[in-house]
Amino acid sequence: MEWGKNYEEMKNERDKWRKEVINIAFIGQARQGKSSLINANLGQKLAKVGATGVCTTDMRSFPHPRNENIVMWDVPGVDAVKYPREQYFEKIGYYKHNYDFFLIVTKDIFSSDAKYVADLVQENNKYFYLVRTHVDESIRAQREDSGEDLAEEDIIADIRQNIEKELHNFSFGKTNFKFYLVNNREPLKYDFPKLRNNICQDSVSEFQQEALLLTIGGFGNKMIDRKYELFQSRIRKAALASAAGGAVPIPGFSASVDLGILIEETLTYFEGFGLSKDSIAALEDLNEVETGTIENALQKLLSNKYPLLYVVREEAPHALSSWHSIKSAVPAIAAKSGSYLLSQMSLFAGSEVAESTAKLLPFVGSIIGAGISYAVTSYQLNSFLGQMKEIALFANSYISDAPSRRLKAFEMPEDAE
């Protein structure tokens, strides 16, 4: 009974990040690119954009589809009538919603109103990020104005210099400020990866950082590396939970726990790396990639090179929809997996025999069984995680090439909201 309690405590400790409540405010006037920026961070087109005729005059909240505790808020900028400076924090529910991060968004220049908001945020010891959207439009405009095919890097350098002058003229921020150039339709280009990385890095707690990394971290080589490191740090917790099961003196109990932990943690890898079926479908839609392009390529890679991961990704969600827990779903998943699971899990069969034999010895046997479970689970999760990183880098290559895969790419400007 005590070991079962320990297993649940270890599992709860490992998943504390899921309970973190995080509110992120996207502040700006209408038609500045807030909605598409929110969509890019949600990974889905949930916020209506200005191109549809909807303007941001009221606050709107968007819980993340994979973690409803992370909420993104579309917040109007300072307005003399509805959101006056002297009542701004009260009007946007600053104290009610307790925003953790503020993104001040514009497609043009950062105004005195933006500076006013930034100063308020800093006075309350919160983080703010200045985000300049529609960079692709600025590049096209400069090329058209010059009549020359100017190099993109030269135009970007010029834009950065002009923004720095604007901010200096406004004496922007009482401490070092950060500004980011983004195109919401290309989340791996310009400063978008840096923006996401810094939001995660500026988190005030370990669990808040973990929640952001695994929910809105996105792709990009640096972000994939950070997620890999985070998941590595979780393996010890998962292996300890397995060890708790390995110490229970009931033959067969440990294998069920070990397989349950492996499946559960592997599904967390798929979600955290953005590789679940739902995440990939939303990603294709968001990046305007032809439906099935990334999913089909991913399925082919998994089935040919990583068959066990393929089985878990394909079968585990279906099995879990019919069962109440990972543990009760294990037999159904194992039955579906056939030779893939049997060939890959022979290590578990051997360890189960060793554990069961060891448990015949009082006290010492439980310790030996726990040690075997810890070693086997740790080994297998490290193996899965290394494979998952390779898969994430593969998907990343498709997203990086997304612009060339879009239909009529140059006829579809970024939303004008």
PyMOL commands that set and color helices and strands:
alter all, ss='L'
color gray80, all
select helices_A, chain A and resi 2-14+16-19+34-42+50-52+85-91+94-97+112-123+135-146+152-169+192-201+206-216+221-246+253-272+277-286+293-305+307-322+326-337+339-344+346-358+364-400+402-405+409-411
alter helices_A, ss='H'
color red, helices_A
select strands_A, chain A and resi 22-28+60-64+67-76+101-106+127-132+179-181
alter strands_A, ss='S'
color yellow, strands_A
deselect
rebuild
show_as cartoon
